[in-house]
């Protein structure tokens, strides 16, 4: 299976100041590339990573489809990046400096909404994504962005959604308050500057947070979530040829304080469950979400289509078990394809 990538840059407009970057994925010989009946998957990443973080899962999905091991009909996949993550943080650097730092979960939603409604240039043609059968797939912070974007514009035609470890809950939930406090403290303390990408790889594989990741996902992080250090532009002898995390510690830590990441996100989630099927997938290892918090997501008014768990994974389930996540996604796609065929 030959994975094809196309990098898309939706430029700023008079109404939206940021570049919105996405990567379009497909594979050579996909029989559903031009099928109006096939699904287009829209991916939203977690806090602190980047749009390419899904690539191991994407490759596994396409491998299973191309080998005949799955009957899911997938037209293509698009992964949208938050404007302050990954390569987006470099291209948007000047505008990011002019913006407040407390509203980035909502900003990710706005970026996704703009991308999905602006007819982006894909494969040399303007594509009206509103004519597609869209499936929203998200992880952690990406869940808030997906739910908020869909709530803000109900004309975006999501047929159903799959949320891995969604980072949303009630404002006063004590478990989430403790978890977000711990996560914010970690974000302020996490390593963010390295002498080189090679040094970063060695340091991160020894770090408790990243040591549990699939090595391929960690390689993608080193490639896409780290950017040249600003001091690399300084004249000798003060230049520093190192790298820094694309997402700043400040933006990272403050995102955990955002009401959009928590109760605004859960309000939007509740609204989605009343409109379309929303599937919840948790890591079996309790980290940010214990059973009480997971039960909160299924209370009256918040009715997911199903709740499942991925073994040997915690909150960073996409990075820890990318191939199991691919299998879970394909299983849900088949269930939903059968349901939609009956309508």
PEFENLIN-V560229 format. One record per residue. RES is the residue in one letter. PHI is phi in whole degrees, -180 to 180 (NA if undefined). OMEGA is omega as a letter, one per 20 degrees, with the letter a starting at -180 (999 if undefined). Layout:
# PEFENLIN-V560229
res & phi & omega
RES & PHI & OMEGA
RES & PHI & OMEGA
This chain:
# PEFENLIN-V560229
res & phi & omega
X & NA & a
X & -101 & a
X & -74 & r
X & -106 & r
X & -125 & r
X & -134 & a
X & -90 & a
X & -119 & r
X & -125 & r
X & -87 & a
X & -72 & r
X & -59 & r
X & -126 & r
X & -62 & a
X & -99 & a
X & -142 & a
X & -85 & a
X & -105 & r
X & -65 & r
X & -113 & a
X & -100 & r
X & -147 & r
X & -120 & r
X & -99 & a
X & -120 & r
X & -157 & r
X & -134 & a
X & -59 & r
X & 86 & r
X & -61 & a
X & -71 & a
X & -107 & a
X & -58 & a
X & -116 & a
X & -88 & r
X & -71 & a
X & -87 & a
X & -82 & a
X & -96 & r
X & -108 & a
X & -90 & r
X & -113 & a
X & -105 & r
X & -124 & a
X & -88 & r
X & -82 & r
X & -65 & r
X & 92 & a
X & -112 & a
X & -173 & a
X & -68 & a
X & -79 & a
X & -62 & r
X & -84 & a
X & -63 & r
X & -67 & r
X & -65 & r
X & -60 & a
X & -61 & r
X & -66 & r
X & -58 & a
X & -68 & r
X & -61 & a
X & -67 & r
X & -70 & a
X & -70 & a
X & -85 & a
X & 86 & a
X & -75 & r
X & -133 & r
X & -97 & a
X & -65 & r
X & -101 & a
X & -115 & r
X & -76 & a
X & -173 & a
X & -135 & r
X & -125 & r
X & -113 & a
X & -101 & a
X & -104 & r
X & -63 & a
X & -59 & a
X & -109 & r
X & -119 & r
X & 52 & r
X & -60 & r
X & -58 & a
X & -66 & r
X & -75 & a
X & -71 & r
X & -101 & a
X & -55 & a
X & -66 & a
X & -72 & r
X & -58 & a
X & -63 & a
X & -93 & a
X & -103 & r
X & -67 & a
X & -103 & a
X & -101 & a
X & -123 & a
X & -73 & r
X & -58 & r
X & -68 & r
X & -64 & r
X & -62 & r
X & -61 & r
X & -64 & r
X & -62 & r
X & -65 & r
X & -60 & r
X & -63 & a
X & -61 & a
X & -75 & a
X & -116 & a
X & -103 & a
X & 54 & a
X & -65 & r
X & -83 & a
X & -129 & r
X & 63 & r
X & 85 & a
X & -130 & r
X & -74 & a
X & -114 & r
X & -88 & a
X & -67 & r
X & -72 & r
X & -93 & a
X & -91 & r
X & -91 & a
X & -92 & r
X & -123 & r
X & -88 & r
X & -127 & a
X & -141 & r
X & -142 & r
X & 56 & r
X & -51 & a
X & -59 & r
X & -66 & r
X & -60 & a
X & -63 & r
X & -63 & a
X & -63 & a
X & -67 & r
X & -65 & a
X & -68 & r
X & -68 & a
X & -68 & a
X & -136 & a
X & -65 & r
X & -78 & r
X & -69 & a
X & -84 & r
X & -70 & r
X & -85 & r
X & -165 & a
X & -136 & r
X & -128 & a
X & -116 & r
X & -92 & r
X & 44 & a
X & -60 & a
X & -92 & a
X & -128 & r
X & -171 & r
X & -69 & a
X & -59 & a
X & -101 & r
X & -68 & a
X & -65 & r
X & -64 & a
X & -69 & r
X & -60 & r
X & -64 & a
X & -65 & a
X & -70 & r
X & -63 & r
X & -65 & a
X & -66 & r
X & -64 & r
X & -62 & r
X & -62 & a
X & -62 & r
X & -68 & a
X & -99 & a
X & -64 & r
X & -66 & a
X & -135 & r
X & -128 & a
X & -139 & a
X & -66 & a
X & -165 & r
X & -66 & r
X & -63 & r
X & -65 & r
X & -63 & a
X & -60 & a
X & -66 & a
X & -68 & a
X & -71 & a
X & -69 & r
X & -97 & a
X & -80 & a
X & -58 & a
X & -68 & a
X & -96 & a
X & -64 & a
X & -86 & a
X & -74 & r
X & -58 & a
X & -56 & r
X & -68 & r
X & -71 & r
X & -67 & r
X & -61 & r
X & -65 & r
X & -62 & a
X & -63 & a
X & -76 & a
X & -114 & a
X & -96 & r
X & -112 & r
X & -128 & r
X & -60 & r
X & -64 & r
X & -54 & a
X & -72 & r
X & -64 & r
X & -87 & a
X & -70 & r
X & -75 & r
X & -59 & j
X & -93 & a
X & -100 & r
X & -69 & r
X & -133 & a
X & -84 & a
X & -97 & r
X & -130 & r
X & -138 & r
X & -65 & a
X & -61 & r
X & -84 & a
X & -70 & r
X & -59 & a
X & -61 & r
X & -63 & a
X & -62 & a
X & -66 & a
X & -71 & r
X & -62 & r
X & -69 & r
X & -89 & a
X & -73 & r
X & -65 & r
X & -67 & r
X & -72 & a
X & -109 & a
X & -76 & r
X & -65 & r
X & -64 & a
X & -73 & r
X & -63 & r
X & -66 & r
X & -60 & r
X & -59 & r
X & -63 & r
X & -64 & a
X & -65 & r
X & -87 & a
X & -103 & a
X & -141 & r
X & -66 & r
X & -125 & a
X & -100 & r
X & -102 & r
X & -131 & a
X & -112 & r
X & -77 & a
X & -69 & r
X & -86 & a
X & -70 & r
X & -130 & r
X & -80 & a
X & -122 & r
X & -90 & a
X & -63 & r
X & -63 & a
X & -69 & r
X & -66 & r
X & -64 & r
X & -58 & a
X & -76 & a
X & -120 & r
X & -71 & r
X & -51 & a
X & 92 & r
X & -129 & a
X & -119 & r
X & -69 & r
X & -67 & r
X & -165 & r
X & -131 & a
X & -137 & a
X & -132 & r
X & -104 & a
X & -69 & r
X & 60 & r
X & -148 & r
X & -113 & a
X & -64 & a
X & -88 & a
X & -63 & a
X & -65 & a
X & -82 & a
X & -90 & a
X & -135 & a
X & -63 & a
X & -77 & r
X & -64 & r
X & -64 & r
X & -61 & r
X & -63 & r
X & -66 & r
X & -61 & a
X & -65 & r
X & -61 & r
X & -70 & r
X & -59 & r
X & -68 & r
X & -59 & a
X & -72 & r
X & -63 & r
X & -67 & r
X & -64 & a
X & -67 & r
X & -66 & a
X & -82 & a
X & -72 & 999
